[in-house]
């Protein structure tokens, strides 16, 4: 990294807390961090000043992070792009790399892992370093998404999941699987 001017990094994720924590960690490591919480918010920022680095969440409300990956790559093919996702799959990893991503990481990923991923040379070999996802974890993540969509209203979430409210409450009182 240059001592004169920090390298620009665009961080795009719909989680405000995640952006705040990761943005601070990346800034401490010498990056000039800009934050957006959607593809729609990030596009004008990127067009005005294409970043040298980008960290893009794949699944956000609105357009997919892959739309932003493609646009960033078109604006500057040298932009190093890391795609983060909580929903890792081979097909989306391949698509992200084809669209111009440097690397594809499963969440949770820390600042050091992201910086290491920036240094990765895209060679067409996609390697997912994700633990095998078990059905309990998939269920827990799905419940969390539906809860967010319904403003953390347990009754509305239970109806949307076609589940009894008490059953949902029991599932929510358990820690996430594998943690």
N, C-alpha and C positions, 0 to 999 in steps of 0.2 A: 504494500500500500504506500501511496505517495505521502510524504510528510507535508507538502505544501497544501494540498486540498484533499479532504477525505473522499473516498470513492462513494458514489451515490448508490443507494439501495432502496428499492421500492418494496415495501412489505404490504401484502394484500391478504386480509383474512377478516371474516365477519365477526370474529370474537374480539371485542374491545380489550378485554383483559389479556388475552394471548398476545395481541399486538403491542400492548403497553410493556409487558414483560420481555418479549423477544426483541422489540425495538430498542429497549434500554440496553439489553445484553449486546446487541449488535453495534450500538453506538459506542459502548465501552470498548469494543474491539476495533474501533477506528472508522466505522462507516457513517456516512451522512444519511440518516434514515428518514424516508417519507412514508407515511402510513395512509392506506385507504381501506375501507371496509366492504367494498364491492368492486366488481369489474367496472361498472358504470362510473364509479368515483375515480378509479385508477386510470382509465383510458385517457382523459384529458391531461392528467398529470404526466403520463408517459409520453404523450404526443408533444407536450410543451418541452419536456426535458427527459429524453430517453435515459433510463438508469443504466449504470454499468452492471448492476446486480439486481435480481428480483427474487422474492420469495412469495409464491402464489399458492393460496389454498385452492384446492380443486372444486370443492362443493360449497357454494355460497348462495344466498338468496339472490335472485336475478341470474345473470349469465354465468356460465361455468368458467372456472379459472382457465380452462383450456383456450377459451376465446382470447383471454389476455395474453397467454403464452404465445399464441400465433401472432397477435398484434405486436408484442414486444420484439419478437424475432424478426418480423417484417421491418419494424422501425430501425433496429440495429442488430444484425446477426451476431455481433460479438457480445451482446448482453448475456450474462451467465444467469440462468433461470433455474431455480429449484422449486419443484411442485411439491406441496405438502398435502397429505390427505389422511383422513381417518377411515377411508373406505378403499384401501389398496386392492388393486386387481391387476393382473397381467395386461389385460386389454387397455385399461386407462394409462398404465405406465408406458406401454408401447406408443399409444396415441400422443402422450405428452412429449416423449422424446422425438417423435416424428415432427411435431409442431415446433420444436426448437428448444425444449427444456434440456438443461444440462444434466439434471438428476431428478429423481422422483423418490421422495421419502415418506414413509408412513409416520403419522403422528403417534405419540409425541416425539418431537425431535428438538434437541437443544441447539443453542447458537454454535457450539463447536462442531456438531454434526452437520449443520447447514453450511458452515464455512468449508468444511472438508468436502462437502458435496459440490460446492462451487469449483473446487479444484479438479473434480472428476472430469475426465474427457469422455464425451459422448461417443461411443463406438458402436452403437446399435445393440450391444449386449445389455439387456435390461435385467438387473438383479434386484429382486425385492427382498429386502432384509426385514421381513415382518414375521412375527411369530405366527404359528398356525392359529387362525381365528376359530374359536369354538363357538358353538351355537348360543351359549349363555351370554357371551360377550356381544354377539350380534344382536341378540334380543335386548340387552341392556342399552346398547347404543341407539337402537331403534326407539325404545321407550323414551330416552333422553331427547331425541329429535322431535318426537311427537309432543312431548311435554313443552318444549320450546315453542313449537308451532301453536300451542294452545295456551300460551302465556303462563305456564306452570300451574294451570288449573287441573287438579287431579280428576275431578268429575268429567270434565270435557275430554281429557286425555283418555280416561277409561272408556268413555263412549266411542271415541275415535278408534281405539284399539279393540273394541268389542270385548271388553274385559270387565269383570266386576271391580268396583272401586276398591274394595278391601284387598282383593288380590293384587291390584296395582300398588296399593300402599305397602303391602308386604314386600313386593319386589323392590320398591324404592328405598325401603329401610335397610336392604342388604347392601354391602359394599360392592363395587363393580367387580365382576369375575376376574380372577387373576391378579388382584391388587391388594 
